[in-house]
Amino acid sequence: MLVTGIRGKFSIKEPVSNLVDDSVLYEVTSKVPIREFNRDMGLDAKVTIYTTYGILDKYDEDVDNNIYIIGILKPGSVDVIYIPETYISRDVNQEYIEYVEKILAFNIGLVPVNLDLTNLQEKLVSVLSNEIGIEVQVKEVIQSGVELVDKATHETNIMERNNYLANDNSISKQLSDQIELNDNLQRQLEIVNIALQTKIKN
């Protein structure tokens, strides 16, 4: 089913197939019943579409069936192409899924300009990639101009952040701690294993 705002490639039947390039993505700008087209669009469908396209013999039948007139727009163009739905041989909804580029933004507020966020970025990449199965890109962006903070306030901010981290009992923190513990145990086991192998050889 065609809906306003959807984008896709269209396959148009003869004799109006030359109106559309089937390799280009068009946007559906309007979908209006033919009986309401003249009033809603300010155009005479019989003249603008059926006479111009050489399909006048289909006009009365389409009015009787009150078919939809679909308006589509080519990227970079301002001229809407109006096509009776009966001449659209392929529904874009059946073959195309709408994709958009999405950005997740995290505002961490005012922080020291030299605060290293590399470790955090790596963790975010790992979490997001594992969650949605897509390799993501994380970029550090400075949103505001530089603001001067006195040393006392700066040290207070550091203390508050450290206290928060020390008291963080969230599931993610517990999981992170467990992973770190497991990694440490694994390294210790590897050291013990190497020592045992060396002892056996001797």
TINU-15376 format. One line per field, with one value per residue: residue number from 1; residue in one letter; x negated, y negated, z negated of N, C-alpha, C in turn. Coordinates in nm, 2 decimals. Last residue first. Layout:
N
num = c(NUM,...);
residu = c(a,...);
n_u = c(X,...);
n_v = c(Y,...);
n_w = c(Z,...);
ca_u = c(X,...);
ca_v = c(Y,...);
ca_w = c(Z,...);
c_u = c(X,...);
c_v = c(Y,...);
c_w = c(Z,...);
end
This chain:
202
num = c(202,201,200,199,198,197,196,195,194,193,192,191,190,189,188,187,186,185,184,183,182,181,180,179,178,177,176,175,174,173,172,171,170,169,168,167,166,165,164,163,162,161,160,159,158,157,156,155,154,153,152,151,150,149,148,147,146,145,144,143,142,141,140,139,138,137,136,135,134,133,132,131,130,129,128,127,126,125,124,123,122,121,120,119,118,117,116,115,114,113,112,111,110,109,108,107,106,105,104,103,102,101,100,99,98,97,96,95,94,93,92,91,90,89,88,87,86,85,84,83,82,81,80,79,78,77,76,75,74,73,72,71,70,69,68,67,66,65,64,63,62,61,60,59,58,57,56,55,54,53,52,51,50,49,48,47,46,45,44,43,42,41,40,39,38,37,36,35,34,33,32,31,30,29,28,27,26,25,24,23,22,21,20,19,18,17,16,15,14,13,12,11,10,9,8,7,6,5,4,3,2,1);
residu = c(n,k,i,k,t,q,l,a,i,n,v,i,e,l,q,r,q,l,n,d,n,l,e,i,q,d,s,l,q,k,s,i,s,n,d,n,a,l,y,n,n,r,e,m,i,n,t,e,h,t,a,k,d,v,l,e,v,g,s,q,i,v,e,k,v,q,v,e,i,g,i,e,n,s,l,v,s,v,l,k,e,q,l,n,t,l,d,l,n,v,p,v,l,g,i,n,f,a,l,i,k,e,v,y,e,i,y,e,q,n,v,d,r,s,i,y,t,e,p,i,y,i,v,d,v,s,g,p,k,l,i,g,i,i,y,i,n,n,d,v,d,e,d,y,k,d,l,i,g,y,t,t,y,i,t,v,k,a,d,l,g,m,d,r,n,f,e,r,i,p,v,k,s,t,v,e,y,l,v,s,d,d,v,l,n,s,v,p,e,k,i,s,f,k,g,r,i,g,t,v,l,m);
n_u = c(-6.12,-5.86,-5.72,-5.78,-5.65,-5.39,-5.36,-5.39,-5.17,-4.97,-5.00,-4.94,-4.67,-4.56,-4.59,-4.42,-4.18,-4.16,-4.13,-3.89,-3.72,-3.73,-3.62,-3.36,-3.28,-3.27,-3.07,-2.86,-2.84,-2.78,-2.53,-2.38,-2.52,-2.64,-2.88,-3.05,-3.26,-3.15,-3.09,-3.35,-3.44,-3.28,-3.35,-3.62,-3.60,-3.46,-3.66,-3.85,-3.70,-3.67,-3.94,-4.02,-3.74,-3.69,-3.59,-3.49,-3.49,-3.18,-3.03,-3.07,-3.29,-3.26,-3.39,-3.21,-3.18,-3.01,-2.94,-2.83,-2.55,-2.40,-2.30,-2.47,-2.73,-2.75,-2.71,-2.93,-3.16,-3.12,-3.15,-3.41,-3.54,-3.46,-3.59,-3.86,-3.87,-3.84,-4.02,-4.00,-4.07,-3.87,-3.65,-3.30,-2.96,-2.78,-2.74,-2.49,-2.49,-2.30,-2.29,-2.16,-2.08,-1.97,-1.71,-1.51,-1.23,-1.24,-1.08,-0.88,-0.64,-0.63,-0.61,-0.44,-0.43,-0.27,-0.06,0.18,0.36,0.32,0.21,-0.03,-0.21,-0.50,-0.61,-0.89,-1.13,-1.41,-1.57,-1.41,-1.08,-0.77,-0.42,-0.09,0.17,0.50,0.71,1.04,1.33,1.45,1.53,1.28,1.19,1.38,1.31,1.04,0.94,0.91,0.69,0.42,0.23,0.13,0.31,0.55,0.49,0.37,0.48,0.76,0.85,0.77,0.69,0.60,0.61,0.61,0.88,1.04,0.93,0.95,1.17,1.19,0.95,0.80,0.45,0.16,-0.17,-0.43,-0.67,-0.98,-1.19,-1.50,-1.55,-1.51,-1.29,-1.18,-0.87,-0.74,-0.74,-0.50,-0.25,-0.10,-0.29,-0.34,-0.63,-0.78,-0.98,-1.15,-1.08,-0.95,-0.66,-0.49,-0.18,-0.18,-0.06,-0.08);
n_v = c(2.97,3.01,2.94,2.67,2.56,2.62,2.46,2.21,2.20,2.21,1.97,1.80,1.87,1.79,1.52,1.46,1.53,1.35,1.12,1.17,1.18,0.91,0.79,0.90,0.79,0.52,0.52,0.61,0.39,0.19,0.28,0.27,0.04,-0.08,-0.31,-0.42,-0.50,-0.68,-0.88,-0.95,-1.05,-1.28,-1.43,-1.48,-1.64,-1.86,-1.95,-2.03,-2.24,-2.42,-2.49,-2.61,-2.73,-2.70,-2.85,-2.69,-2.69,-2.62,-2.29,-2.03,-1.82,-1.48,-1.17,-0.90,-0.57,-0.36,-0.01,0.26,0.43,0.56,0.45,0.53,0.52,0.25,0.13,0.24,0.15,-0.12,-0.17,-0.10,-0.29,-0.52,-0.48,-0.50,-0.77,-1.01,-1.21,-1.55,-1.81,-1.97,-1.85,-1.90,-1.96,-1.68,-1.46,-1.35,-1.14,-1.03,-0.83,-0.85,-0.69,-0.71,-0.48,-0.30,-0.11,0.15,0.28,0.43,0.35,0.07,0.01,0.21,0.19,0.06,-0.19,-0.24,-0.27,-0.52,-0.77,-1.01,-1.31,-1.44,-1.77,-1.94,-1.98,-1.76,-1.63,-1.32,-1.33,-1.25,-1.17,-1.11,-0.92,-0.89,-0.61,-0.57,-0.54,-0.41,-0.62,-0.72,-0.51,-0.53,-0.79,-0.75,-0.59,-0.75,-0.91,-0.88,-1.07,-1.25,-1.46,-1.34,-1.26,-1.50,-1.75,-1.68,-1.54,-1.68,-2.00,-2.11,-2.14,-1.93,-1.92,-1.93,-1.73,-1.50,-1.37,-1.16,-1.02,-1.05,-1.09,-1.13,-1.27,-1.20,-0.96,-1.00,-0.77,-0.66,-0.52,-0.34,-0.40,-0.71,-0.79,-0.83,-0.60,-0.47,-0.51,-0.32,-0.08,-0.12,-0.16,-0.10,-0.29,-0.29,-0.51,-0.64,-0.79,-1.01,-0.84,-0.50,-0.21,0.12);
n_w = c(-3.32,-3.22,-3.45,-3.48,-3.26,-3.32,-3.55,-3.44,-3.26,-3.46,-3.59,-3.38,-3.34,-3.58,-3.56,-3.35,-3.46,-3.66,-3.51,-3.38,-3.60,-3.68,-3.45,-3.47,-3.71,-3.65,-3.45,-3.61,-3.78,-3.60,-3.51,-3.74,-3.98,-4.19,-4.26,-4.43,-4.28,-4.10,-4.29,-4.36,-4.12,-4.09,-4.32,-4.26,-4.03,-4.14,-4.31,-4.13,-4.00,-4.21,-4.25,-4.00,-3.80,-3.46,-3.15,-2.86,-2.51,-2.35,-2.29,-2.20,-2.05,-2.01,-1.92,-1.77,-1.68,-1.46,-1.46,-1.30,-1.43,-1.63,-1.85,-2.06,-1.98,-1.91,-2.17,-2.31,-2.16,-2.16,-2.43,-2.48,-2.33,-2.46,-2.71,-2.63,-2.54,-2.67,-2.88,-2.91,-2.84,-2.92,-3.17,-3.09,-3.09,-2.94,-2.79,-2.59,-2.33,-2.06,-1.78,-1.46,-1.16,-0.83,-0.72,-0.50,-0.42,-0.19,0.10,0.20,0.12,0.14,0.40,0.63,0.97,1.16,1.19,1.31,1.12,1.00,1.23,1.13,1.16,1.04,0.96,0.98,0.86,0.80,0.62,0.68,0.80,0.66,0.73,0.65,0.77,0.74,0.70,0.84,0.88,1.07,1.23,1.29,1.46,1.67,1.77,1.85,2.06,2.27,2.22,2.23,2.29,2.11,2.14,2.06,1.79,1.66,1.72,1.79,1.57,1.35,1.31,0.98,0.71,0.53,0.44,0.68,0.84,0.67,0.60,0.77,0.73,0.41,0.37,0.23,0.26,0.27,0.25,0.42,0.59,0.70,1.02,1.21,1.36,1.42,1.57,1.81,1.97,1.91,2.02,2.14,1.95,1.60,1.39,1.10,0.88,0.57,0.29,-0.01,-0.17,-0.18,-0.18,-0.07,0.09,0.00);
ca_u = c(-6.24,-5.97,-5.71,-5.82,-5.80,-5.45,-5.35,-5.48,-5.30,-4.98,-5.02,-5.07,-4.77,-4.56,-4.66,-4.57,-4.23,-4.17,-4.24,-4.01,-3.74,-3.77,-3.75,-3.44,-3.29,-3.36,-3.21,-2.90,-2.87,-2.90,-2.64,-2.41,-2.43,-2.61,-2.79,-2.92,-3.29,-3.20,-2.98,-3.25,-3.51,-3.28,-3.21,-3.59,-3.67,-3.40,-3.53,-3.88,-3.75,-3.56,-3.87,-4.08,-3.85,-3.64,-3.69,-3.45,-3.57,-3.31,-3.03,-2.95,-3.28,-3.23,-3.39,-3.30,-3.16,-3.12,-2.90,-2.95,-2.60,-2.47,-2.22,-2.32,-2.67,-2.77,-2.62,-2.80,-3.13,-3.13,-3.02,-3.31,-3.56,-3.42,-3.45,-3.81,-3.90,-3.72,-4.03,-3.95,-4.17,-3.89,-3.79,-3.41,-3.09,-2.80,-2.80,-2.55,-2.50,-2.38,-2.26,-2.27,-2.04,-2.09,-1.76,-1.63,-1.28,-1.23,-1.18,-1.02,-0.66,-0.63,-0.74,-0.42,-0.50,-0.28,-0.17,0.06,0.38,0.26,0.32,-0.01,-0.08,-0.44,-0.54,-0.78,-1.01,-1.31,-1.62,-1.51,-1.21,-0.87,-0.56,-0.19,0.05,0.40,0.62,0.91,1.27,1.39,1.64,1.37,1.12,1.37,1.45,1.08,0.95,1.01,0.83,0.50,0.28,0.06,0.17,0.54,0.54,0.32,0.34,0.67,0.88,0.71,0.80,0.56,0.62,0.48,0.77,1.06,0.95,0.82,1.14,1.31,0.97,0.90,0.58,0.25,-0.02,-0.40,-0.52,-0.90,-1.09,-1.41,-1.56,-1.63,-1.27,-1.30,-0.95,-0.74,-0.85,-0.62,-0.31,-0.19,-0.26,-0.29,-0.50,-0.76,-0.85,-1.15,-1.10,-1.04,-0.75,-0.62,-0.26,-0.15,-0.14,0.00);
ca_v = c(2.98,3.02,3.07,2.76,2.55,2.68,2.61,2.25,2.19,2.32,2.10,1.79,1.88,1.93,1.59,1.43,1.60,1.49,1.13,1.15,1.30,1.02,0.76,0.93,0.94,0.57,0.48,0.69,0.52,0.18,0.27,0.40,0.07,0.06,-0.27,-0.38,-0.41,-0.55,-0.82,-0.90,-0.94,-1.17,-1.38,-1.40,-1.51,-1.78,-1.91,-1.92,-2.13,-2.36,-2.43,-2.48,-2.75,-2.66,-2.84,-2.77,-2.66,-2.68,-2.43,-2.10,-1.93,-1.61,-1.27,-1.01,-0.67,-0.46,-0.15,0.20,0.34,0.64,0.43,0.51,0.65,0.35,0.11,0.26,0.29,-0.05,-0.20,-0.02,-0.15,-0.51,-0.49,-0.38,-0.66,-0.93,-1.11,-1.43,-1.70,-1.96,-1.91,-1.82,-2.02,-1.80,-1.44,-1.48,-1.14,-1.14,-0.83,-0.89,-0.73,-0.71,-0.62,-0.31,-0.25,0.11,0.19,0.46,0.49,0.14,0.00,0.14,0.24,0.21,-0.15,-0.23,-0.15,-0.40,-0.69,-0.89,-1.25,-1.36,-1.64,-1.90,-2.05,-1.82,-1.75,-1.40,-1.29,-1.35,-1.13,-1.22,-0.92,-0.96,-0.71,-0.52,-0.64,-0.33,-0.53,-0.80,-0.54,-0.41,-0.76,-0.85,-0.53,-0.65,-0.97,-0.77,-0.99,-1.12,-1.48,-1.40,-1.17,-1.37,-1.74,-1.75,-1.49,-1.55,-1.92,-2.07,-2.26,-1.96,-1.91,-2.02,-1.87,-1.55,-1.48,-1.25,-1.10,-0.99,-1.16,-1.01,-1.28,-1.33,-0.98,-1.02,-0.88,-0.66,-0.63,-0.32,-0.30,-0.63,-0.76,-0.94,-0.70,-0.43,-0.62,-0.40,-0.15,-0.05,-0.21,-0.04,-0.26,-0.28,-0.38,-0.65,-0.67,-1.02,-0.97,-0.60,-0.34,0.00);
ca_w = c(-3.39,-3.13,-3.40,-3.59,-3.27,-3.20,-3.56,-3.54,-3.21,-3.36,-3.66,-3.45,-3.23,-3.54,-3.67,-3.33,-3.34,-3.70,-3.60,-3.30,-3.52,-3.77,-3.49,-3.35,-3.70,-3.75,-3.42,-3.50,-3.84,-3.67,-3.41,-3.68,-3.87,-4.21,-4.15,-4.49,-4.39,-4.05,-4.21,-4.46,-4.18,-3.99,-4.30,-4.38,-4.03,-4.03,-4.36,-4.22,-3.92,-4.15,-4.36,-4.04,-3.90,-3.59,-3.26,-2.98,-2.63,-2.36,-2.33,-2.16,-2.15,-1.95,-2.02,-1.76,-1.79,-1.48,-1.47,-1.34,-1.33,-1.52,-1.72,-2.08,-2.03,-1.81,-2.06,-2.36,-2.18,-2.03,-2.36,-2.54,-2.29,-2.33,-2.70,-2.69,-2.45,-2.66,-2.78,-2.96,-2.81,-2.78,-3.13,-3.15,-3.10,-3.01,-2.92,-2.64,-2.47,-2.11,-1.93,-1.55,-1.29,-0.92,-0.76,-0.58,-0.44,-0.33,0.04,0.24,0.13,0.00,0.34,0.50,0.86,1.16,1.11,1.40,1.20,0.94,1.18,1.20,1.11,1.15,0.91,1.06,0.80,0.88,0.69,0.60,0.82,0.68,0.69,0.68,0.69,0.82,0.64,0.81,0.78,0.96,1.17,1.21,1.33,1.59,1.71,1.75,1.92,2.28,2.20,2.18,2.40,2.11,2.16,2.20,1.89,1.66,1.68,1.88,1.71,1.37,1.38,1.12,0.79,0.59,0.35,0.56,0.89,0.72,0.51,0.76,0.85,0.49,0.36,0.27,0.24,0.21,0.27,0.29,0.59,0.58,0.93,1.13,1.26,1.43,1.45,1.72,1.99,1.85,1.94,2.23,2.08,1.72,1.45,1.23,0.93,0.72,0.36,0.10,-0.14,-0.25,-0.16,-0.17,0.10,0.00);
c_u = c(-6.25,-6.10,-5.83,-5.83,-5.85,-5.60,-5.41,-5.48,-5.41,-5.12,-5.04,-5.10,-4.91,-4.66,-4.67,-4.65,-4.38,-4.23,-4.27,-4.13,-3.87,-3.80,-3.81,-3.59,-3.38,-3.39,-3.31,-3.04,-2.92,-2.94,-2.77,-2.52,-2.47,-2.51,-2.77,-2.83,-3.16,-3.22,-3.03,-3.14,-3.42,-3.33,-3.20,-3.44,-3.63,-3.46,-3.46,-3.76,-3.78,-3.59,-3.74,-4.00,-3.89,-3.76,-3.63,-3.55,-3.51,-3.37,-3.17,-2.95,-3.17,-3.22,-3.37,-3.28,-3.26,-3.09,-3.03,-2.93,-2.73,-2.52,-2.28,-2.24,-2.52,-2.71,-2.63,-2.70,-2.99,-3.10,-3.01,-3.17,-3.45,-3.44,-3.40,-3.66,-3.84,-3.74,-3.91,-3.95,-4.12,-3.99,-3.82,-3.55,-3.20,-2.94,-2.83,-2.60,-2.57,-2.38,-2.35,-2.22,-2.17,-2.05,-1.89,-1.66,-1.40,-1.30,-1.14,-1.12,-0.80,-0.66,-0.74,-0.56,-0.48,-0.35,-0.17,-0.07,0.26,0.27,0.26,0.11,-0.05,-0.32,-0.48,-0.72,-0.88,-1.20,-1.53,-1.57,-1.31,-1.01,-0.66,-0.33,-0.05,0.28,0.53,0.82,1.12,1.33,1.58,1.48,1.20,1.30,1.45,1.21,1.01,1.04,0.93,0.64,0.36,0.12,0.10,0.39,0.53,0.36,0.29,0.52,0.79,0.73,0.73,0.68,0.58,0.49,0.63,0.93,0.96,0.83,1.01,1.28,1.08,0.93,0.68,0.39,0.05,-0.25,-0.48,-0.75,-1.02,-1.32,-1.46,-1.65,-1.40,-1.30,-1.07,-0.83,-0.85,-0.74,-0.44,-0.25,-0.12,-0.28,-0.46,-0.63,-0.86,-1.02,-1.11,-1.06,-0.83,-0.72,-0.39,-0.23,-0.09,-0.09);
c_v = c(3.11,3.04,3.10,2.90,2.65,2.68,2.68,2.40,2.24,2.32,2.21,1.92,1.88,1.96,1.74,1.51,1.58,1.57,1.28,1.17,1.29,1.15,0.87,0.90,0.98,0.72,0.53,0.65,0.62,0.32,0.26,0.39,0.21,0.11,-0.12,-0.33,-0.35,-0.45,-0.68,-0.83,-0.87,-1.04,-1.27,-1.35,-1.42,-1.64,-1.82,-1.87,-2.01,-2.23,-2.36,-2.41,-2.61,-2.67,-2.81,-2.75,-2.76,-2.65,-2.49,-2.25,-2.02,-1.71,-1.41,-1.11,-0.78,-0.56,-0.24,0.05,0.27,0.55,0.50,0.51,0.64,0.49,0.21,0.24,0.32,0.09,-0.13,-0.05,-0.07,-0.36,-0.46,-0.37,-0.53,-0.80,-1.01,-1.32,-1.57,-1.85,-1.88,-1.89,-1.93,-1.86,-1.56,-1.46,-1.27,-1.13,-0.94,-0.90,-0.76,-0.76,-0.61,-0.45,-0.24,-0.02,0.16,0.38,0.53,0.28,0.07,0.13,0.15,0.27,0.00,-0.20,-0.14,-0.28,-0.56,-0.82,-1.13,-1.29,-1.57,-1.77,-2.01,-1.89,-1.82,-1.51,-1.38,-1.30,-1.24,-1.17,-1.03,-0.98,-0.77,-0.64,-0.60,-0.41,-0.45,-0.71,-0.63,-0.43,-0.64,-0.81,-0.62,-0.58,-0.86,-0.82,-0.87,-1.03,-1.35,-1.41,-1.22,-1.28,-1.60,-1.72,-1.55,-1.50,-1.79,-1.99,-2.23,-2.09,-1.96,-2.03,-1.97,-1.70,-1.55,-1.37,-1.20,-1.08,-1.08,-1.06,-1.15,-1.35,-1.11,-1.03,-0.88,-0.79,-0.62,-0.43,-0.26,-0.53,-0.68,-0.92,-0.81,-0.52,-0.59,-0.51,-0.21,-0.14,-0.14,-0.08,-0.20,-0.23,-0.40,-0.52,-0.70,-0.90,-0.97,-0.73,-0.44,-0.12);
c_w = c(-3.47,-3.20,-3.31,-3.53,-3.37,-3.21,-3.44,-3.55,-3.31,-3.29,-3.57,-3.52,-3.28,-3.43,-3.63,-3.44,-3.32,-3.58,-3.64,-3.39,-3.43,-3.69,-3.58,-3.38,-3.58,-3.74,-3.52,-3.46,-3.73,-3.73,-3.48,-3.58,-3.81,-4.09,-4.16,-4.38,-4.44,-4.16,-4.16,-4.40,-4.29,-4.05,-4.20,-4.37,-4.14,-4.02,-4.26,-4.28,-4.01,-4.07,-4.31,-4.15,-3.95,-3.68,-3.39,-3.09,-2.74,-2.49,-2.32,-2.19,-2.11,-2.06,-1.96,-1.87,-1.78,-1.59,-1.48,-1.34,-1.38,-1.41,-1.61,-1.95,-2.04,-1.85,-1.95,-2.24,-2.22,-2.05,-2.23,-2.47,-2.35,-2.28,-2.56,-2.68,-2.50,-2.57,-2.78,-2.85,-2.87,-2.74,-2.99,-3.11,-3.16,-3.01,-3.00,-2.78,-2.52,-2.27,-1.99,-1.70,-1.38,-1.05,-0.84,-0.60,-0.54,-0.35,-0.11,0.17,0.15,0.01,0.20,0.43,0.74,1.05,1.10,1.32,1.30,1.02,1.12,1.14,1.20,1.09,1.04,1.02,0.87,0.80,0.78,0.68,0.74,0.69,0.73,0.64,0.74,0.73,0.75,0.76,0.74,0.86,1.06,1.15,1.24,1.45,1.62,1.69,1.82,2.15,2.20,2.14,2.35,2.22,2.18,2.23,2.03,1.78,1.69,1.85,1.81,1.52,1.42,1.18,0.94,0.68,0.41,0.48,0.78,0.76,0.56,0.68,0.84,0.61,0.45,0.26,0.29,0.19,0.20,0.33,0.45,0.59,0.82,1.02,1.18,1.32,1.49,1.60,1.90,1.86,1.87,2.15,2.08,1.84,1.58,1.28,1.07,0.77,0.51,0.16,-0.02,-0.22,-0.24,-0.14,0.00,0.00);
end
